[in-house]
Amino acid sequence: MRVVALKTLRDFWGQHPDAEQPLRAWHDEVGDATWRTPADIKAQFGNASILFIKFVGTHAEYDRIDVETVENR
């Protein structure tokens, strides 16, 4: 899998240092993945939801956005 917005993750953990290690671990895991279908993802992560991530933020920031209109930042 190719993560196209690593800069977004870096910017976020620059402001929220506690998020760096979990985000790096996630990035490493998905960067090495060879998933071809959503079923491949579900086989590895049974509780995974298939979606496109358009926003990285804190819980408080998420509570203030309109998820229908949010754009990548």
C-alpha positions in Angstrom: 0.0 0.0 0.0 1.2 3.5 -0.8 0.6 6.3 1.7 0.4 9.5 -0.3 0.3 12.0 2.6 3.2 11.2 4.9 3.8 14.9 5.2 0.4 15.3 6.8 1.3 12.7 9.4 4.6 14.4 10.1 3.0 17.7 10.4 0.5 16.2 12.9 3.0 14.5 15.1 5.1 17.7 15.0 2.2 19.4 16.8 1.3 16.3 18.9 4.5 14.4 19.7 2.6 11.6 21.6 1.1 10.6 18.2 4.5 10.1 16.5 5.2 6.5 17.5 1.7 5.1 16.8 1.5 6.9 13.5 5.0 5.7 12.5 4.1 2.2 13.5 0.9 2.4 11.4 2.8 3.8 8.4 5.4 1.1 8.6 2.7 -1.6 8.8 0.6 -0.4 5.9 3.7 0.6 3.8 4.8 -3.1 3.9 1.4 -4.5 3.1 0.6 -6.2 -0.1 -3.2 -6.0 0.1 -5.0 -6.4 -3.1 -8.6 -6.3 -2.0 -10.6 -5.1 1.1 -10.9 -8.7 2.1 -7.1 -8.9 2.4 -7.2 -6.0 4.9 -10.1 -7.6 6.8 -8.1 -10.9 7.0 -5.3 -9.1 8.8 -7.4 -6.6 10.8 -10.8 -8.1 11.4 -12.3 -4.9 12.8 -11.0 -2.7 10.0 -13.4 -0.3 8.2 -12.7 0.4 4.6 -12.6 4.2 4.1 -10.6 7.1 2.7 -8.8 9.2 5.3 -9.2 12.9 4.6 -8.4 14.2 8.0 -5.9 13.6 10.7 -6.6 15.4 14.0 -7.3 15.2 17.7 -10.6 14.1 19.0 -11.5 17.7 19.9 -10.6 18.8 16.3 -12.7 16.0 14.9 -15.7 17.0 17.0 -15.6 20.5 15.3 -15.5 19.4 11.7 -18.2 18.6 9.2 -17.1 15.2 7.9 -19.2 15.7 4.8 -17.2 18.7 3.6 -13.7 18.3 5.2 -10.8 18.7 2.8 -7.3 17.4 3.2 -5.1 19.8 5.0 
